[in-house]
Amino acid sequence: FTARSDWITQVALVGFRGVELFFVISGFILGLPFAAHHIAGAPRVSLSKYYLRRLTRLEPPYFVTIFILLLLAIAIQRKAVTALLPHLIASLCYMHNLIYARPSPALGVAWSLEIEVQFYLLVPVLTLFFAVKRRWLRRCLLLAAMTGSLAAQTFYLPDHPRLALSILAYLQYFLAGFLLADIFLVEWKQSPRLSMHWDFAALAGWPVMFAVLRSATISHWIFPYLLLLLYCAAFRGTWTNRLFSHPWITAIGGMCYSIYLIHYEVISAVARFTKSVSEGAPYWIHLLVQFAAVGSAVVLICGLYFVVLEKPCMRRDWPRRLWTALSARIPHKPVADLAGSISKPQRTGSHFFAAPAQFGTY
């Protein structure tokens, strides 16, 4: 089918901008404990635990996914290992954007994960904004940093593709998350009061967002601040908060990392079979049918992927539990028994020491 320039087409074409929404969420979630320490006197964040948590939570699903997709690319697409290997190594080190200045063929969507990892590394430094005690000054500095980032990007991004795929191109969204964390702690005391006024803000804000995204210039300057407003509405709106707190929404949100990792492959595979179902229908009907069919498949398949691979890694102690489970499967014998078994060496044939019979079980 041919996409027409109607409103539903325009909405569909800006779906990729959901990346920035998750950058704001990352800024909020990761900035919150640091903000609580500086602003509310909460215990200091242990950096060793912070980095270890990032490592044990994100690495296993990411590494497994990359290797699975590599095997599929070799088996199905007949791609050469030698051609993929450099991209694989760069992706495993989260350096593909900086080395190749384009998304990785090993896992295309991981371009944004590489930016997230840069943010994870910089969080302890960036959250020093919260060390500024005066509230008005702290927030003015955050807003100034956001605006300064936007202004600087207009000069260096067009001619530097590597910078365009780095945190320098998206810093304003993470800082918007910091500002949201500040408001959440100070104004709302971690318990936002609900009001229907914020529902009206959300009702107007979401259509405005899609309209703004149609213009690259306008969205560049407005989008970060508009997202901050919409997240405030999600926290404070009576019905908006109820919507985003619905169990189905939170369940899908909980497995968003698994969806993120393999949704493109699921869509590509499933759409080959579903596209003929509504082909020839008006575009909006075709889009809705495909959204329902492919979207359901994404939730089901990625949900299974989440349960099998990601969910076990959500436990903070999963490395210790895994080690304990593996150790329990390895046969062992008490040290005292071993000492007793070798305490009486004897000659047997040409061997000075005859191995005790029970050693055969090891």
Secondary structure, DSSP 8 states (H G I E B T S, - for coil): ----SSHHHHHHHTGGGHHHHHHHHHHHHHHHHHHHHHHH------HHHHHHHHHHHHHHHHHHHHHHHHHHHHHTS---HHHHHHHHHHHHTT-HHHHHSS--SS-GGGHHHHHHHHHHHHHHHHGGGGG---HHHHHHHHHHHHHHHHHHHHHHSTT-HHHHTSGGGTHHHHHHHHHHHHHHHHTSTTS---BHHHHHHHHHHHHHHHHHTT-HHHHHHHHHHHHHHHHHHHHHBHHHHHHHTSHHHHHHHHTHHHHHHHHHHHHHHHHHHHTTTSTTS-HHHHHHHHHHHHHHHHHHHHHHHIIIIIHHHTSTTHHHHHHHHHHHHS----HHHHHHHTSS---BTTBSS---GGGGG-
